[in-house]
Amino acid sequence: MWRITVYVRAMSDLTISKIPVGTYVLEFATGRDWDVASGSFRLDCAFSRFDEPFVFSETRDERGTMFSINSVTLHPVANGTARTNTISAKDFAADDAPER
């Protein structure tokens, strides 16, 4: 399984490039007091998983290769369409994706 872990400071943006073609489960943690050494929050930790998978694809035509672009906001957005569910710290740290 392909896994990437990144830290995004509150009110900041991050772009991840060169994600291999595939279907991915997006999980994220929120909290306060980030500990660089352990790669985790010290306070108010919460873990979530998006209900729908993220699909990254490429399409080739006479003009070249087109890559899909996905954008996500990790906080609730009025009239947003993505739904998340709370998961346990154990499920967040697991190396296997949930059954679909």
N, CA, C and O atoms as a GROMACS GRO file, in nm:
protein
  400
    1MET      N    1   0.085  -0.117   0.000
    1MET     CA    2   0.000   0.000   0.000
    1MET      C    3   0.090   0.124   0.000
    1MET      O    4   0.192   0.128   0.068
    2TRP      N    5   0.049   0.223  -0.076
    2TRP     CA    6   0.122   0.349  -0.083
    2TRP      C    7   0.071   0.438   0.029
    2TRP      O    8  -0.050   0.460   0.040
    3ARG      N    9   0.159   0.489   0.111
    3ARG     CA   10   0.119   0.574   0.223
    3ARG      C   11   0.209   0.697   0.226
    3ARG      O   12   0.330   0.688   0.206
    4ILE      N   13   0.147   0.811   0.251
    4ILE     CA   14   0.224   0.933   0.271
    4ILE      C   15   0.168   1.001   0.395
    4ILE      O   16   0.046   1.004   0.416
    5THR      N   17   0.257   1.053   0.476
    5THR     CA   18   0.216   1.124   0.596
    5THR      C   19   0.277   1.264   0.588
    5THR      O   20   0.398   1.279   0.566
    6VAL      N   21   0.194   1.364   0.605
    6VAL     CA   22   0.240   1.503   0.599
    6VAL      C   23   0.178   1.581   0.714
    6VAL      O   24   0.073   1.545   0.766
    7TYR      N   25   0.244   1.688   0.753
    7TYR     CA   26   0.191   1.779   0.853
    7TYR      C   27   0.150   1.906   0.781
    7TYR      O   28   0.228   1.963   0.705
    8VAL      N   29   0.027   1.950   0.805
    8VAL     CA   30  -0.023   2.075   0.747
    8VAL      C   31  -0.063   2.166   0.863
    8VAL      O   32  -0.154   2.135   0.939
    9ARG      N   33   0.006   2.277   0.875
    9ARG     CA   34  -0.025   2.372   0.981
    9ARG      C   35  -0.164   2.432   0.956
    9ARG      O   36  -0.204   2.451   0.841
   10ALA      N   37  -0.236   2.462   1.063
   10ALA     CA   38  -0.369   2.523   1.052
   10ALA      C   39  -0.363   2.646   0.963
   10ALA      O   40  -0.268   2.724   0.969
   11MET      N   41  -0.465   2.663   0.882
   11MET     CA   42  -0.480   2.777   0.792
   11MET      C   43  -0.376   2.776   0.679
   11MET      O   44  -0.350   2.881   0.620
   12SER      N   45  -0.318   2.660   0.650
   12SER     CA   46  -0.216   2.649   0.545
   12SER      C   47  -0.263   2.553   0.436
   12SER      O   48  -0.360   2.479   0.453
   13ASP      N   49  -0.194   2.557   0.323
   13ASP     CA   50  -0.221   2.469   0.211
   13ASP      C   51  -0.101   2.379   0.188
   13ASP      O   52   0.012   2.411   0.226
   14LEU      N   53  -0.127   2.266   0.123
   14LEU     CA   54  -0.021   2.173   0.087
   14LEU      C   55  -0.058   2.108  -0.045
   14LEU      O   56  -0.173   2.070  -0.066
   15THR      N   57   0.038   2.096  -0.134
   15THR     CA   58   0.018   2.024  -0.260
   15THR      C   59   0.109   1.901  -0.260
   15THR      O   60   0.228   1.911  -0.231
   16ILE      N   61   0.051   1.787  -0.291
   16ILE     CA   62   0.128   1.663  -0.303
   16ILE      C   63   0.127   1.626  -0.450
   16ILE      O   64   0.021   1.605  -0.509
   17SER      N   65   0.244   1.618  -0.508
   17SER     CA   66   0.257   1.588  -0.651
   17SER      C   67   0.298   1.443  -0.672
   17SER      O   68   0.346   1.376  -0.581
   18LYS      N   69   0.278   1.397  -0.796
   18LYS     CA   70   0.324   1.266  -0.841
   18LYS      C   71   0.264   1.150  -0.763
   18LYS      O   72   0.333   1.053  -0.734
   19ILE      N   73   0.136   1.160  -0.730
   19ILE     CA   74   0.067   1.049  -0.666
   19ILE      C   75   0.040   0.944  -0.772
   19ILE      O   76  -0.018   0.976  -0.876
   20PRO      N   77   0.081   0.821  -0.750
   20PRO     CA   78   0.057   0.717  -0.850
   20PRO      C   79  -0.092   0.696  -0.878
   20PRO      O   80  -0.175   0.714  -0.789
   21VAL      N   81  -0.124   0.657  -1.001
   21VAL     CA   82  -0.261   0.625  -1.039
   21VAL      C   83  -0.315   0.519  -0.943
   21VAL      O   84  -0.246   0.422  -0.912
   22GLY      N   85  -0.437   0.540  -0.896
   22GLY     CA   86  -0.497   0.443  -0.804
   22GLY      C   87  -0.612   0.503  -0.728
   22GLY      O   88  -0.649   0.618  -0.748
   23THR      N   89  -0.669   0.423  -0.641
   23THR     CA   90  -0.779   0.463  -0.555
   23THR      C   91  -0.727   0.463  -0.412
   23THR      O   92  -0.668   0.365  -0.368
   24TYR      N   93  -0.748   0.572  -0.341
   24TYR     CA   94  -0.688   0.592  -0.211
   24TYR      C   95  -0.792   0.624  -0.104
   24TYR      O   96  -0.896   0.684  -0.132
   25VAL      N   97  -0.762   0.584   0.018
   25VAL     CA   98  -0.840   0.620   0.135
   25VAL      C   99  -0.767   0.735   0.202
   25VAL      O  100  -0.647   0.726   0.230
   26LEU      N  101  -0.838   0.844   0.228
   26LEU     CA  102  -0.777   0.960   0.291
   26LEU      C  103  -0.817   0.965   0.438
   26LEU      O  104  -0.935   0.975   0.471
   27GLU      N  105  -0.717   0.956   0.523
   27GLU     CA  106  -0.737   0.967   0.667
   27GLU      C  107  -0.656   1.087   0.716
   27GLU      O  108  -0.554   1.122   0.657
   28PHE      N  109  -0.704   1.148   0.824
   28PHE     CA  110  -0.629   1.262   0.878
   28PHE      C  111  -0.648   1.271   1.028
   28PHE      O  112  -0.748   1.225   1.084
   29ALA      N  113  -0.550   1.332   1.092
   29ALA     CA  114  -0.554   1.356   1.236
   29ALA      C  115  -0.555   1.506   1.259
   29ALA      O  116  -0.495   1.583   1.185
   30THR      N  117  -0.624   1.546   1.363
   30THR     CA  118  -0.624   1.686   1.405
   30THR      C  119  -0.584   1.690   1.552
   30THR      O  120  -0.596   1.591   1.624
   31GLY      N  121  -0.539   1.805   1.595
   31GLY     CA  122  -0.502   1.819   1.735
   31GLY      C  123  -0.424   1.946   1.758
   31GLY      O  124  -0.419   2.035   1.672
   32ARG      N  125  -0.364   1.953   1.874
   32ARG     CA  126  -0.282   2.068   1.911
   32ARG      C  127  -0.148   2.021   1.962
   32ARG      O  128  -0.132   1.905   2.002
   33ASP      N  129  -0.052   2.109   1.959
   33ASP     CA  130   0.082   2.084   2.013
   33ASP      C  131   0.150   1.969   1.938
   33ASP      O  132   0.168   1.860   1.993
   34TRP      N  133   0.188   1.996   1.814
   34TRP     CA  134   0.253   1.896   1.728
   34TRP      C  135   0.392   1.861   1.782
   34TRP      O  136   0.471   1.950   1.813
   35ASP      N  137   0.419   1.733   1.793
   35ASP     CA  138   0.549   1.683   1.838
   35ASP      C  139   0.624   1.628   1.718
   35ASP      O  140   0.590   1.521   1.667
   36VAL      N  141   0.724   1.699   1.673
   36VAL     CA  142   0.800   1.660   1.554
   36VAL      C  143   0.866   1.524   1.573
   36VAL      O  144   0.866   1.442   1.482
   37ALA      N  145   0.920   1.499   1.690
   37ALA     CA  146   0.994   1.375   1.715
   37ALA      C  147   0.904   1.252   1.699
   37ALA      O  148   0.946   1.152   1.639
   38SER      N  149   0.782   1.257   1.751
   38SER     CA  150   0.693   1.141   1.743
   38SER      C  151   0.602   1.146   1.621
   38SER      O  152   0.538   1.047   1.587
   39GLY      N  153   0.594   1.262   1.556
   39GLY     CA  154   0.505   1.276   1.441
   39GLY      C  155   0.359   1.267   1.480
   39GLY      O  156   0.279   1.208   1.407
   40SER      N  157   0.324   1.325   1.594
   40SER     CA  158   0.185   1.319   1.641
   40SER      C  159   0.152   1.441   1.726
   40SER      O  160   0.240   1.515   1.770
   41PHE      N  161   0.022   1.461   1.748
   41PHE     CA  162  -0.023   1.570   1.834
   41PHE      C  163  -0.019   1.524   1.980
   41PHE      O  164  -0.046   1.408   2.010
   42ARG      N  165   0.014   1.616   2.068
   42ARG     CA  166   0.016   1.584   2.210
   42ARG      C  167  -0.120   1.605   2.277
   42ARG      O  168  -0.151   1.540   2.376
   43LEU      N  169  -0.202   1.697   2.222
   43LEU     CA  170  -0.330   1.733   2.286
   43LEU      C  171  -0.446   1.728   2.188
   43LEU      O  172  -0.428   1.753   2.068
   44ASP      N  173  -0.562   1.694   2.238
   44ASP     CA  174  -0.688   1.700   2.163
   44ASP      C  175  -0.683   1.624   2.030
   44ASP      O  176  -0.732   1.674   1.928
   45CYS      N  177  -0.625   1.506   2.030
   45CYS     CA  178  -0.613   1.427   1.907
   45CYS      C  179  -0.748   1.372   1.864
   45CYS      O  180  -0.828   1.326   1.946
   46ALA      N  181  -0.773   1.378   1.735
   46ALA     CA  182  -0.892   1.317   1.675
   46ALA      C  183  -0.851   1.262   1.539
   46ALA      O  184  -0.765   1.320   1.472
   47PHE      N  185  -0.912   1.150   1.500
   47PHE     CA  186  -0.875   1.083   1.376
   47PHE      C  187  -1.000   1.063   1.292
   47PHE      O  188  -1.105   1.025   1.344
   48SER      N  189  -0.990   1.088   1.162
   48SER     CA  190  -1.105   1.078   1.072
   48SER      C  191  -1.066   1.012   0.941
   48SER      O  192  -0.950   1.010   0.903
   49ARG      N  193  -1.167   0.959   0.873
   49ARG     CA  194  -1.150   0.898   0.742
   49ARG      C  195  -1.262   0.949   0.652
   49ARG      O  196  -1.378   0.953   0.692
   50PHE      N  197  -1.226   0.988   0.530
   50PHE     CA  198  -1.328   1.028   0.433
   50PHE      C  199  -1.408   0.905   0.391
   50PHE      O  200  -1.351   0.798   0.371
   51ASP      N  201  -1.540   0.921   0.377
   51ASP     CA  202  -1.627   0.810   0.340
   51ASP      C  203  -1.599   0.758   0.200
   51ASP      O  204  -1.600   0.637   0.176
   52GLU      N  205  -1.574   0.848   0.108
   52GLU     CA  206  -1.552   0.810  -0.032
   52GLU      C  207  -1.403   0.809  -0.064
   52GLU      O  208  -1.329   0.895  -0.018
   53PRO      N  209  -1.359   0.711  -0.142
   53PRO     CA  210  -1.218   0.707  -0.179
   53PRO      C  211  -1.183   0.819  -0.277
   53PRO      O  212  -1.270   0.876  -0.343
   54PHE      N  213  -1.055   0.850  -0.286
   54PHE     CA  214  -1.004   0.947  -0.381
   54PHE      C  215  -0.941   0.870  -0.496
   54PHE      O  216  -0.857   0.783  -0.474
   55VAL      N  217  -0.982   0.903  -0.618
   55VAL     CA  218  -0.931   0.834  -0.736
   55VAL      C  219  -0.836   0.927  -0.810
   55VAL      O  220  -0.871   1.040  -0.843
   56PHE      N  221  -0.717   0.878  -0.834
   56PHE     CA  222  -0.619   0.952  -0.914
   56PHE      C  223  -0.600   0.873  -1.043
   56PHE      O  224  -0.567   0.755  -1.041
   57SER      N  225  -0.623   0.941  -1.155
   57SER     CA  226  -0.619   0.873  -1.284
   57SER      C  227  -0.540   0.955  -1.384
   57SER      O  228  -0.509   1.072  -1.362
   58GLU      N  229  -0.508   0.891  -1.494
   58GLU     CA  230  -0.446   0.960  -1.606
   58GLU      C  231  -0.516   0.916  -1.733
   58GLU      O  232  -0.556   0.801  -1.748
   59THR      N  233  -0.532   1.011  -1.825
   59THR     CA  234  -0.596   0.986  -1.953
   59THR      C  235  -0.504   1.037  -2.062
   59THR      O  236  -0.454   1.149  -2.057
   60ARG      N  237  -0.482   0.952  -2.160
   60ARG     CA  238  -0.393   0.993  -2.271
   60ARG      C  239  -0.476   1.019  -2.396
   60ARG      O  240  -0.568   0.945  -2.427
   61ASP      N  241  -0.440   1.125  -2.466
   61ASP     CA  242  -0.501   1.155  -2.595
   61ASP      C  243  -0.394   1.215  -2.686
   61ASP      O  244  -0.275   1.213  -2.653
   62GLU      N  245  -0.436   1.267  -2.801
   62GLU     CA  246  -0.339   1.319  -2.898
   62GLU      C  247  -0.259   1.440  -2.845
   62GLU      O  248  -0.152   1.472  -2.898
   63ARG      N  249  -0.311   1.507  -2.742
   63ARG     CA  250  -0.243   1.624  -2.685
   63ARG      C  251  -0.143   1.586  -2.576
   63ARG      O  252  -0.060   1.668  -2.537
   64GLY      N  253  -0.151   1.463  -2.526
   64GLY     CA  254  -0.060   1.420  -2.420
   64GLY      C  255  -0.136   1.349  -2.309
   64GLY      O  256  -0.240   1.288  -2.333
   65THR      N  257  -0.084   1.357  -2.191
   65THR     CA  258  -0.142   1.289  -2.076
   65THR      C  259  -0.205   1.390  -1.982
   65THR      O  260  -0.143   1.490  -1.945
   66MET      N  261  -0.328   1.364  -1.944
   66MET     CA  262  -0.401   1.448  -1.849
   66MET      C  263  -0.410   1.372  -1.716
   66MET      O  264  -0.443   1.254  -1.714
   67PHE      N  265  -0.379   1.440  -1.607
   67PHE     CA  266  -0.384   1.379  -1.475
   67PHE      C  267  -0.499   1.438  -1.395
   67PHE      O  268  -0.527   1.558  -1.405
   68SER      N  269  -0.566   1.355  -1.316
   68SER     CA  270  -0.674   1.405  -1.233
   68SER      C  271  -0.616   1.490  -1.120
   68SER      O  272  -0.502   1.471  -1.078
   69ILE      N  273  -0.697   1.583  -1.073
   69ILE     CA  274  -0.659   1.668  -0.962
   69ILE      C  275  -0.769   1.659  -0.858
   69ILE      O  276  -0.887   1.679  -0.889
   70ASN      N  277  -0.732   1.630  -0.735
   70ASN     CA  278  -0.826   1.625  -0.624
   70ASN      C  279  -0.789   1.734  -0.525
   70ASN      O  280  -0.671   1.760  -0.502
   71SER      N  281  -0.889   1.797  -0.468
   71SER     CA  282  -0.867   1.900  -0.369
   71SER      C  283  -0.954   1.868  -0.248
   71SER      O  284  -1.068   1.825  -0.263
   72VAL      N  285  -0.901   1.889  -0.130
   72VAL     CA  286  -0.975   1.856  -0.009
   72VAL      C  287  -0.949   1.963   0.096
   72VAL      O  288  -0.841   2.020   0.104
   73THR      N  289  -1.050   1.987   0.177
   73THR     CA  290  -1.040   2.075   0.292
   73THR      C  291  -1.061   1.988   0.416
   73THR      O  292  -1.156   1.910   0.421
   74LEU      N  293  -0.975   2.001   0.514
   74LEU     CA  294  -0.981   1.913   0.631
   74LEU      C  295  -1.064   1.970   0.746
   74LEU      O  296  -1.048   1.928   0.861
   75HIS      N  297  -1.152   2.062   0.715
   75HIS     CA  298  -1.246   2.114   0.814
   75HIS      C  299  -1.382   2.123   0.746
   75HIS      O  300  -1.388   2.134   0.624
   76PRO      N  301  -1.491   2.120   0.824
   76PRO     CA  302  -1.624   2.126   0.764
   76PRO      C  303  -1.643   2.253   0.681
   76PRO      O  304  -1.599   2.361   0.720
   77VAL      N  305  -1.709   2.238   0.567
   77VAL     CA  306  -1.736   2.350   0.476
   77VAL      C  307  -1.886   2.355   0.452
   77VAL      O  308  -1.947   2.252   0.423
   78ALA      N  309  -1.946   2.474   0.465
   78ALA     CA  310  -2.089   2.489   0.438
   78ALA      C  311  -2.121   2.437   0.299
   78ALA      O  312  -2.053   2.473   0.203
   79ASN      N  313  -2.221   2.354   0.287
   79ASN     CA  314  -2.265   2.294   0.160
   79ASN      C  315  -2.159   2.203   0.099
   79ASN      O  316  -2.165   2.175  -0.021
   80GLY      N  317  -2.064   2.157   0.178
   80GLY     CA  318  -1.962   2.064   0.128
   80GLY      C  319  -2.023   1.928   0.097
   80GLY      O  320  -2.128   1.893   0.151
   81THR      N  321  -1.959   1.853   0.010
   81THR     CA  322  -2.013   1.725  -0.033
   81THR      C  323  -1.938   1.605   0.026
   81THR      O  324  -1.988   1.493   0.019
   82ALA      N  325  -1.822   1.626   0.082
   82ALA     CA  326  -1.744   1.515   0.137
   82ALA      C  327  -1.786   1.490   0.281
   82ALA      O  328  -1.808   1.583   0.359
   83ARG      N  329  -1.797   1.364   0.314
   83ARG     CA  330  -1.833   1.324   0.450
   83ARG      C  331  -1.718   1.245   0.510
   83ARG      O  332  -1.647   1.173   0.440
   84THR      N  333  -1.702   1.259   0.642
   84THR     CA  334  -1.599   1.184   0.713
   84THR      C  335  -1.661   1.112   0.832
   84THR      O  336  -1.770   1.145   0.876
   85ASN      N  337  -1.589   1.013   0.882
   85ASN     CA  338  -1.626   0.943   1.004
   85ASN      C  339  -1.507   0.940   1.097
   85ASN      O  340  -1.392   0.934   1.053
   86THR      N  341  -1.535   0.945   1.226
   86THR     CA  342  -1.431   0.935   1.326
   86THR      C  343  -1.380   0.791   1.329
   86THR      O  344  -1.459   0.697   1.321
   87ILE      N  345  -1.249   0.774   1.341
   87ILE     CA  346  -1.189   0.642   1.354
   87ILE      C  347  -1.099   0.642   1.477
   87ILE      O  348  -1.065   0.748   1.530
   88SER      N  349  -1.061   0.526   1.521
   88SER     CA  350  -0.974   0.514   1.638
   88SER      C  351  -0.829   0.540   1.600
   88SER      O  352  -0.793   0.533   1.482
   89ALA      N  353  -0.748   0.571   1.700
   89ALA     CA  354  -0.605   0.588   1.676
   89ALA      C  355  -0.545   0.459   1.622
   89ALA      O  356  -0.455   0.464   1.537
   90LYS      N  357  -0.593   0.346   1.668
   90LYS     CA  358  -0.545   0.215   1.620
   90LYS      C  359  -0.576   0.198   1.472
   90LYS      O  360  -0.489   0.155   1.395
   91ASP      N  361  -0.698   0.231   1.430
   91ASP     CA  362  -0.735   0.220   1.288
   91ASP      C  363  -0.654   0.318   1.203
   91ASP      O  364  -0.617   0.287   1.090
   92PHE      N  365  -0.628   0.436   1.257
   92PHE     CA  366  -0.550   0.536   1.185
   92PHE      C  367  -0.407   0.487   1.159
   92PHE      O  368  -0.351   0.512   1.053
   93ALA      N  369  -0.351   0.419   1.255
   93ALA     CA  370  -0.212   0.372   1.245
   93ALA      C  371  -0.198   0.240   1.170
   93ALA      O  372  -0.086   0.198   1.140
   94ALA      N  373  -0.311   0.173   1.138
   94ALA     CA  374  -0.305   0.043   1.072
   94ALA      C  375  -0.248   0.056   0.931
   94ALA      O  376  -0.267   0.157   0.864
   95ASP      N  377  -0.177  -0.047   0.888
   95ASP     CA  378  -0.115  -0.047   0.756
   95ASP      C  379  -0.209  -0.095   0.646
   95ASP      O  380  -0.173  -0.088   0.529
   96ASP      N  381  -0.327  -0.142   0.680
   96ASP     CA  382  -0.418  -0.192   0.576
   96ASP      C  383  -0.536  -0.098   0.561
   96ASP      O  384  -0.586  -0.042   0.659
   97ALA      N  385  -0.580  -0.081   0.438
   97ALA     CA  386  -0.695   0.004   0.408
   97ALA      C  387  -0.823  -0.069   0.443
   97ALA      O  388  -0.824  -0.192   0.444
   98PRO      N  389  -0.931   0.003   0.473
   98PRO     CA  390  -1.058  -0.063   0.504
   98PRO      C  391  -1.115  -0.133   0.380
   98PRO      O  392  -1.088  -0.092   0.267
   99GLU      N  393  -1.192  -0.237   0.404
   99GLU     CA  394  -1.259  -0.309   0.294
   99GLU      C  395  -1.359  -0.215   0.228
   99GLU      O  396  -1.426  -0.137   0.295
  100ARG      N  397  -1.369  -0.223   0.097
  100ARG     CA  398  -1.465  -0.141   0.020
  100ARG      C  399  -1.559  -0.232  -0.052
  100ARG      O  400  -1.648  -0.185  -0.123
   0.00000   0.00000   0.00000
